[in-house]
Amino acid sequence: MANCLFCKIIDGEIPATLVYEDDTVIALNDINPQAPTHILIVPRQHIDTLNHLTEADTFIVGHMVQVGQKLANQLGHAAKGYRLVMNCNADGGQTVFHIHLHLFAGRQFAWPPG
């Protein structure tokens, strides 16, 4: 997508320091962190929202969660806990319309959120 921030990062048009990458996803620190650790896990394939997922995308979403778990382990957050969040559309808190998974860690989180 021509105007998508994450697609531009994936394509190298906008520089970013990646904390993880493979053939399916990239991961980078959020520029407006809401926790001491706030990483975005972004699929290389552009999918606007969770509403646009199909059964064929099951691997991508599962892989995103596995990468979140892997990063939480590598960063030492698995034992104390972490949160994985995906937002959908404006009322759900989505601001970039390319699905992405938030990894939050490094502090205690309240429930219910927001």
C-alpha positions in Angstrom: 0.0 0.0 0.0 1.5 3.3 -1.1 0.6 5.4 1.9 1.0 2.7 4.6 3.6 3.6 7.3 4.5 0.0 8.0 4.7 -0.9 4.3 7.2 2.0 3.9 9.3 0.7 6.8 9.2 -2.9 5.4 10.2 -1.6 1.9 13.1 0.5 3.4 11.6 3.8 2.4 11.4 4.9 6.1 14.4 3.9 8.3 13.7 1.9 11.4 15.7 -0.1 13.9 14.3 -3.6 13.8 14.5 -5.7 17.0 13.5 -8.9 15.0 12.8 -9.9 11.5 12.1 -13.0 9.4 10.4 -13.8 6.1 6.9 -13.2 7.7 7.2 -10.3 10.1 9.3 -7.4 11.4 9.4 -6.1 14.9 10.3 -2.7 16.1 10.1 -0.5 19.2 7.0 1.7 19.3 7.8 5.4 18.9 5.2 6.3 21.6 5.8 3.5 24.2 3.0 2.8 26.7 5.2 0.5 28.8 9.0 0.0 29.4 8.9 -2.6 26.6 6.5 -1.8 23.8 7.3 -3.6 20.6 5.2 -3.8 17.4 5.2 -7.1 15.5 4.1 -6.3 11.9 3.5 -8.8 9.1 5.3 -8.1 5.9 2.0 -8.8 4.1 -0.3 -5.8 4.2 -3.7 -6.6 5.8 -5.7 -3.5 6.7 -7.5 -4.7 9.9 -8.4 -7.9 11.8 -11.7 -7.7 9.9 -9.8 -8.4 6.6 -8.2 -11.6 7.9 -9.1 -14.8 6.0 -8.4 -18.5 6.9 -5.4 -18.3 4.7 -3.9 -15.7 7.1 -4.0 -18.1 10.1 -0.3 -18.8 9.9 0.6 -15.1 9.9 -1.3 -14.3 13.0 -0.1 -17.4 14.8 3.4 -16.5 13.9 3.0 -13.0 15.2 1.9 -14.4 18.6 4.9 -16.8 18.6 7.3 -14.0 17.8 5.7 -12.0 20.7 6.3 -14.9 23.0 9.9 -15.3 21.8 10.7 -11.7 22.3 9.2 -11.7 25.8 11.4 -14.6 26.7 14.5 -13.1 25.2 13.9 -9.8 27.0 13.3 -11.5 30.3 9.6 -10.8 30.7 8.1 -14.2 30.3 8.2 -15.2 34.0 6.7 -12.0 35.4 4.2 -11.5 32.5 3.5 -9.5 29.4 0.5 -8.5 27.3 -0.1 -9.0 23.6 -2.8 -6.7 22.0 -4.2 -6.2 18.5 -6.5 -3.3 17.9 -9.2 -3.2 15.2 -10.5 0.1 13.6 -10.6 3.5 15.2 -12.9 2.7 18.2 -10.7 -0.3 19.0 -7.6 2.0 19.1 -6.1 1.2 15.7 -4.2 4.2 14.3 -2.1 2.5 11.5 -4.3 0.4 9.2 -1.9 -2.5 8.7 -2.5 -5.2 11.3 0.2 -5.3 14.1 0.6 -6.9 17.5 1.7 -4.9 20.5 4.0 -6.6 23.0 3.8 -4.7 26.3 6.0 -5.6 29.3 8.1 -4.3 32.1 5.3 -3.1 34.4 2.1 -4.5 35.9 -1.0 -4.0 33.8 -4.5 -3.3 35.1 -7.8 -4.9 34.0 -10.0 -3.9 32.4 -7.8 -2.0 30.0 -8.4 1.6 28.8 
